[in-house]
Every structure is written in structure tokens, then in C-alpha cells.
Amino acid sequence: MIRFDSVTKGYPDGTLAVDNLSLDAPSGQISVLVGPSGCGKTTSLRMVNRMIEPTSGRVLLDGRDTASIEPAELRRGIGYVIQQAGLFPHKTVLDNIATVPLLLGRSKREARNRAAELLELVGLPQTLAGRYPVQLSGGQQQRVGVARALAADPPVMLMDEPFSAVDPVVREQLQNEFLRIQAELSKTIIFVTHDIDEAIKLGDKIAVMRVGGTLAQFSPPAELLSRPRDEFVAGFVGRDRGYRALSFASTGPLPLAEEPTVRLGDPLSAAREREKDGWILVVGQDDAPLGWLAAGGLTDEQAKGSAGTDLLNLGGTLATKAGTLREALDAALSSPSGRGVIVHEDGRFAGTVTASQVLARIETRATRLREGAIRSATGVCS
Ligand SMILES: Nc1ncnc2c1ncn2[C@@H]1O[C@H](COP(=O)(O)OP(=O)(O)OP(=O)(O)O)[C@@H](O)[C@H]1O
């Protein structure tokens, strides 16, 4: 665990970058520091590895005061990833990643083997190993930055806006990869961002800071969205927080409707016979949904052929049975047939659900939450 214990950082010009910060970032989890520009996020992060020394207060790492640990020794156990990766431009990708293992006394061969493993872990092909950073895309450079920080297998990682210099699509890929890697490695991570959506997606706990370096709220994302502590936090997490909170609410057992399907390649005449309201779902050999077919609108000529991918409407998103209310609602709202497609964990088609059915479930949940809030406000036990 990383503990900030009444940590303050002031500068000689009178700026209070961080003001009496106390919080515990739990081991094996991602704690996100989020807040407007200049609220002290980077300063807080850098006080963990002693790149910045606190004016007062202590930062404890698993109970040890970091002030009592030599900075070089401290940093060996702490990976550090920054915006735009900060790679050594004159070293190849492989040598960039191998730098820390070499410094730690591993042989060149061991260090390079480790670097090759890490390249794979962060989803980069080995063919990039010999390139220089300038020959990589921004997203690839960030992946190398993450691989380099992981090279010494540090228990702690500090990440300062690591994904903010890439476009939104690459950014989402990097975030997903990062969550996959964290599920495998369970590092203790402090992650800085100014983007509340990124914080909500990645954080196990989120610290919202305000300008002046004070902590406004430190809570799991669902709680931050449902119970912002004050006006500042409520404004910062955004107007659509009620909708976004659905990302943390599991659907529970949905009333799934059966749906006639045709397999890709089946005769379209069958689709015409089975369709309910003009739309029919096309599945692959493995029963995974591929898209909707407007069977009601087929010409007689088309109906003589078979169900091919060229006729499919791919607009609808899929939701999993064990997924969230937000996924289920999105599947229903985005489906051309108006029926949201729900799949099993292995991707097989499970059934469909309408938006009004998902909304009924949302309404039940909201009523339960309201009743719970009234009970806790009035002290009545259930
Ligand atoms: N060396 C310094 N001297 C004086 N003030 C400083 C110094 N370094 C940082 N500050 C101030 O401390 C405050 C916090 O800075 P910090 O970089 O931690 O903010 P941040 O939340 O990470 O901001 P951003 O999101 O813009 O990166 C800012 O007001 C900044 O101007």
C-alpha cells in the first residue's frame, strides 16, 4: 500500500501544489488521481518516488517511510511511465526495454529475453524489436514505455498521463491492454489523468483533487458517480453521471426472448419465412451473432440467393449475459431491429432484449437505491 500521510508541497514563491493530502492507495489496485490542470496530480505522483520531496508529511510504502530509503533503491521497485513514453531515441525498442534489467545486473542475454517477453505482453510484434522510437507510431511508443517500466517487475507503477498523447481510438486500445495486463500482474498503481472518463474506466479507486492541491473525494468509481461529495465533484464527474453509473450495475437475469436465426450461407428464402417483423439475426457456424438482415426488404431475386455478409446491418452492439445495464441498453438502442442482442460469455447468441425491458430493470434498481438512501438518511434498518 502507498500511504500519503498529511503530505504538503509548497514552493518558495508561495504556491501550494499539494495541501495536506492523506490517502491510502491499496496494494494490487489502480488508484487514479484526477482533477483540473494545476491541482497537484503530478506533484503528488512524483513525491512517491522522491523526484519531489514533500515540504511536510510522509509518503509510506508498505509501512516504510520513503524518506528513509535511498532514492535509487526506492526507484528500483517503482516503474515510471510518462506521456509520450520518454524513450531513449538512440536505442532500439529491445534495448530501451532491456535498460533496467541490465542496470540491475542481468546478463545481456537475460535482459534481451525479458525484453522480448514484455514486447509480447504489451501486444507488440517482435518485428518491431530492432526499430528506433522515431520509427514507431505514438501508440506503439506508449506500449514500449509501459514494457520498459515493467521490465524490472516492480511491485509499484507510477503512470503520469501515459495515454493522453494518442488519438481516441488508440487510447482506448491502450487502456484495454493496460487493464488486461493489470488483471494478470496486479501491480500497485497510481495513475494520473485529467480525463474523468479514463479515471472511471481504469480506477479501482479515484481521488478527485481541486486546484490548491486538496483532496475533494477518494472513492470507488461507482460511488463517485452515485454519491459525489460536493458541488465541485458533481460538476467534475459530469452531467451524464447517472447514465455512466450504469456501467457498474450488472444486468441481473434479463427476460431474454428467443429469436429465429439463419446461419451465414443459409438460403435467404428461409430467412423470409422465419422473420418476425422484417428483421432476422444472422449467426456464424459457432452461433456467434454476425448482424441483422432486413429480410422483409429482400427482392425476390435476392431471396433466391444465400445469406451473405454483404447484406448484413452491422450497426448493433452486443452485450454479454453477465454484462452491465449500460451494455444491455446500448445493445437495444443501437440494434436496427430494436431488439438488443445478448450473448453468452463464449460469444454464442443467448437471446434478445428490448430497451423498455432494460429500462424497467434500471427503474427497479433506481427505486432500490432511493429506498436505501432514505433508509440510511433516516437511520431505519431494513
Ligand atoms: N517548481 C515550481 N515552482 C512553483 N510552482 C510550481 C512548481 N512546480 C509546479 N508548480 C505548481 O504547482 C501546482 C501543481 O502542479 P502539478 O504539475 O502537480 O499539477 P497537475 O495537476 O499535474 O497539472 P497538469 O494536469 O496541468 O499537468 C501548479 O500550480 C504548478 O504551477
The ligand as an ORCA input file, in Angstrom:
! r2SCAN-3c Opt
* xyz 0 1
  N       8.867     24.417     -9.348
  C       7.703     25.003     -9.116
  N       7.614     26.228     -8.573
  C       6.427     26.813     -8.312
  N       5.235     26.233     -8.584
  C       5.252     25.005     -9.132
  C       6.473     24.329     -9.426
  N       6.150     23.123     -9.973
  C       4.803     23.059    -10.015
  N       4.264     24.190     -9.515
  C       2.819     24.495     -9.377
  O       2.230     23.526     -8.560
  C       0.871     23.307     -8.967
  C       0.650     21.832     -9.208
  O       1.384     21.398    -10.340
  P       1.250     19.922    -10.920
  O       2.184     19.782    -12.055
  O       1.367     18.934     -9.818
  O      -0.267     19.941    -11.428
  P      -1.069     18.878    -12.294
  O      -2.373     18.656    -11.564
  O      -0.243     17.692    -12.542
  O      -1.344     19.728    -13.607
  P      -1.495     19.280    -15.177
  O      -2.766     18.479    -15.278
  O      -1.620     20.599    -15.859
  O      -0.276     18.514    -15.531
  C       0.671     24.177    -10.211
  O       0.027     25.353     -9.810
  C       2.078     24.468    -10.693
  O       2.157     25.709    -11.355
*
